[in-house]
């Protein structure tokens, strides 16, 4: 599955996991084990000769992205239109969701023969959230568009009366199955595409953080069976809402897997982790040509300029002098350029899964990512060159 196909397929965290599994299934090397948990996945390639002094090489990413999730009772009606009421997930740019072709997809839980079963689905229907015409909002271009997330983001679904959203979901189930619950979200239905004069950019929804997921899965798929180190790819859910869930980076998912792997390798987990390295891979803020003042002038990464090393003295990123040095050496070995990002002192800094994993496991961790524009918009932008560089870096790390 190439990058654009992966972006188009992965419209929810559950689809992301299915896409990662499809990539991993292409691996010709052996020793690959996979664990799943609620839109999260951990893949491990065991070494040929596990011994007491083996180390972990871990790459981290997240499967989720800002979204509008359909509420349990979403049905509303106004002006002859049946609408769907969403709940905000993460921190999307509200205005970017207006006047877009939107699909809906997710996972359904249903009863079959007395058991709870699940189905990942994607509807072929398209909905829309139209914004108010300029004639009815005369100051919009001067004052800016203000969106109330409670009242202004209902999606126009159908003109038919008397139908409920759950009725449409039930049609996705096997015959005789009873719908018990659902986790469904809206997504940008426009396919990913390349752009720029030389096709140097990629325009798509969900680049944050599907780019990292694709790079890690592609590198692990191509990686040979290691001699004694253990290769780990951890794809967490719920990073956009703080990671404190059972499938998030602050949960016990990764630790429980590593404990199991460590016992197979006859190694003490604490000893193995302290000498290991984790790459926390998430997207990074590229300098915007129309808003250069938003970056620290000495730490302003650009599209196509190489992988971004993210550091923060408040430890919003896990990078430190030890892991940074290892990352720079890795870049040299891979022949990949890097650039450095530091947030301005007068602006708050975001975070990643890196600090949670590093603190819980005591593993040296470096936060890196591909530079991008329009982060958390429904439609984002990155450079092909940087994505290729990330694949090369993680491939060198796993090799």
N, C-alpha and C positions, 0 to 999 in steps of 0.2 A: 504494500500500500504506500503510494508516494505521499508527499507532504500535503498537497492540495486535497487529495482524496481523503486523507486522515482528517483534515480540518472540516471537510464537508460532512463526513460521517459522524464526528464526535460532537453531537449537539447537546448532550447532557453528560454528567460524570459517568453514568452507567454505560452510555455509548462509548465514552472514552476508554473505559476498561475493555469493552469488547474490541475496540480498534487496536488497543495495545496487545491483546491476546492474538489478534489476527497477525500482527507484525511478528510477535514472538514465535508463532507457529511456523514461520518461514526459516527458523534457525536450523542449521545443519549440524551444529555442535550439540553434544549431549549434556547431561547433568543439570538440566533446567527444571526448577521446581517453582510452582506458582501458588500463591494464597490470595483469596479475594475476601473483601469485607465492605459491603455497602457503598459501592462506587469508588472503592480504593483497591489497589492491587500491589502485591510485593512479589517480585520475581528474583530468584536466587540461582546463580550458576555455581554449583559445587566444584571444588578443585579435584584434580586427579589424585593428589596425594595430600589429603588433609592431615595436618600434624599439629603438634602442640603450640607452635609459634606462628600459625597462620594468621593473616590479617583480613580485614574487610575493605573492599573498595565499594563505596556506597554512593549512588546518585539519587537525589531526591527531587521530586516535583509534585505538583498537585493537579488533580483532574477536574476541579470545579472552576467556575468563572462567574462574575456578576450576572444576575438574571432576574427575570420576573417569574415567580412561581405561582401557579394557579392555586387559589385558596380552596379549602375543603368544600365550601358552599359558595361557588363563584358567580352564580347566575344572577344577573340584574337585567332590567329592561327599562329603556327610556327612548323616546323619540322613534318608536317603532323598531328598535334594534335590540337584539339579545346580546348582552356583553358579558365578558368574563373578567372578574375582579382578581388582580394579582397581589401577591405579597412580595416586597422587595427582598432579594437575596444578595448580600454583599453590598457593594457601593457602586452601582452602575451610574453612568451619566444619563440622567433621565431623558433629556432632550434627544439623545441619539436614538431612542426607541420610537420616536414619533415618525409617522409617514413612512414606515418600513413594512415590507412583506415579512410577516412573522409566521413561523411554524410552531407546532407544539409537540413535545415528546417527553418521554420519561419511563417510569417503571410502574407496573400495575401489580398489586397483590390480590390474589383471588383464592377462593376455596374450590378445591377439586377432590372429590372422594375423601372428604374429611381432613384434607391437608391444606396448608397454606403454600401456594405456588406463586411464582413471580414471572412477569414477562416484560422485557424491555421492548418498547414500541416507539414508532415515529409516525405521526399522522401525515397524510398527503394533503390536508386542508391548510389553507392560508388565512390568517387573520390580520388585523391592522389596528393601529392606534392613531387616528388622524388628529392633527393639531388644529387649533382654531384659526379660521381665515384672518388675514391681516385686516380686513374690513371690520371685523368684530374685536380686534385687539390692536388698535391703531398705534400704540406705543411700543410694540414688540421689538422693532428694530432699534429704537433709541434706548429703551429701558432693559432690554433683554427678556428672554422667555423664562418665566418662572413656572415650574411644574410642581403641583401638589401631588405627591405620590399616592395619596388616598383617593383622590377624586378625578385625577386627570389621566390615569394610565389604564383605565378599563379598555379591554380589547374588543373590537367589534367582531362578533362571531357569526351571527346569522340573523336574518329577518324573520325566520320561522317562529311562530308562537308556540308556547307550551312544551318546548324541548329543553332538556337539562343536559349539562355537560357530561354528567356521569352516564347518560344514555349513550352518548357517542363513544365513551371509553369502553362501555360494556361490549360494543361491537368488535373490539379488538381482542376479546377473550375467546377461548375455545367454547364450543357449544355446551351449554349446561353449566358453565362456570359462574360463580357468584362473585362480583367485585366487592372486595373488602376495604381497600384503601388505594391511594395513588400518590405518586410524587411526580408531578408534571410541570414543566416550565416552558416558557416561550423562548424562541431563538431566532436569530437572523437567518431567513431562508435564502438570502442571496449567496450563491456559491463563491468560494474563494477564487481569487484570480491574481495574476501577475500584473504589474503596472510600471510606469516610468518609461522613458524613451528607449532604454535598453533592457526593459523587463527586469530591472534590478530589484524591484520591491514586490512584496506580497501584501495584498489587501484581503482581509478576512475578519469575520467574527472569531472570538475565542482564542486569539493568538496567545493571550495571557490566560492559561499557561500551557496550551496545547503544543506550542513550539517546543517547550522543554520536554514534554512527554514524548513527542515524536523523536526528538534527538536522542534521548536516553534509550527508548525502545529499539530504535534503529541500530544504535551502537551495541546494545546487548545482543541483539539478534545476530550481528556479524561477529561477535567476539568468540575467540577460540576458548576451549576449556582451559582454565588456568592451571598452572602447576600446583600451587599450594594456597594462593589467596582465594577468597570467596567474593564473587561479584554479586552486588545487590542493587536492584532498581526498585525504589519505593515510590509509589504514586498515591498520594493521600487525597482524601476528599475534605471539604469544609475549610480549606485554608482561607477563603474569602470571608469567613465569619469567625475566625479566631482559632481554628484547629482543635478546640477542646471538645471533641466528640470521639466515639469509639473507632471511627474510621479516619480520624484526623491525626495530624502529626503529634499532638499532645496526648494522644491516647496510648494504649499499650500494644498496638498492632505490631510495630516494627520490633520492639523489644522482645515480644514473645516469639517472633519468627527467628530473631538472632539467637535467642537462648536455645531454641530447638536446633538451629544450624550449628551452634557452638558445641553442643553435646555430641553431634555427629563427628565434628572435627577434633574431639578430645582436647579442646582448649578452654581455658578460663576466659569467660566473656569479657570481664573487665580488662584483662591483659590484652586481649585481641583488639578491643575498641581503642585503648589508649595509644596503640601504635598504628591505627587505621586512619582513613581519611574519608570525609563525606563531601561531596559536591552538592550544595543546595542550589538548584537551578530554577530561577524564576526570571520573568522579564524585567528589563531595566528601562528607566526613563531616558530616551534620547533627547538631545537639545532640539527644541522646536525653533525653526528659522524665523517664525513670527513672534516668538516670545523668548529670546535669548536671555533676557533678564531673570528668568525663572531658575537658572542654573548658577552654581558657583563657577566662575569663569575658568578656574583651573581644573575642574572636575566635571566637564560637560561632554559626555560621550555622544558620538554622532552615528547615524545610520551607516552601516558598511565599514565602520572603523574598527571592528573587532569585538570580541567578547568583553563584557563589562564586569569588572571586579567591584563589588559593592561593599563599602565599609562605613561604619557608624560608631562613634565613640560611646553612644548610649546603648550599644549592643542590640539595636534593632535588627542588625545583621550579625551573623555568627562569625564573620571573618575576623581573624586575628593575625598577628605577625607570623605565627608558625604556619597556619594554613595558607596564608597569602603567599608565603615563600614557596610552598609546595605547588600551589597553583601556577605561579610564574614559571617554575621549572617545567611543569607539565605543558604549558603553552609553548615553551622553547622546544620541547621534544616533539610536539605535534605540529610545529611550524605555523602556529596560529597567533594573530595579533590580539592584544588586549588593551583596554582603556579603563580608567578608574572613575567611579561615581561617588561623590560625597554630597549629601543634601545640604542646602543652604542653612545657616544657623537660625535664620528667621522663618523657617518653614518646618513643619513636623515631618518626620520620616516614617515611611511605611515599614512593613516587615515581611517575613517569609516563614517557611517551615523550618529554616535553618536553626534559629535560636532554640526552638522547642526541642528539636531532635538532639542538638549538641548538648543542651543542659541536661536532658533526661538520660542520655547515654554516656556523656563524658567523652565524646568523640570529636577530634579536631574537625572543624567544618568551615568551608569557605562559601560565601554567597556570591554567585555569579549569574549572568543572564545575557540574553540578546537585547540590544537596544531597540526600542520601539517608540512609536508615536500613537496618540489617541488611546492610551491605556484606560481600560474600563469603559470605553465607548462600545457600542454594539458592533462597530466596524473599526478594526485596528490596522496597524501598518508596521511592517518590519522589512529588513533587507535579506534577500536570498543569500548573499555572501556571508552574513553573520550566522545564519542558520546552518549553512554548510560548515562554517568554522566550528560551531558548537558540536555538530556530529563528529567532526574530526577530533576535537578535544576529548569528548567522552569515549570515543573509540580508542584513543591512545591510553586513556585512563583505565579502561577495561582490558586492554591488550597487555 
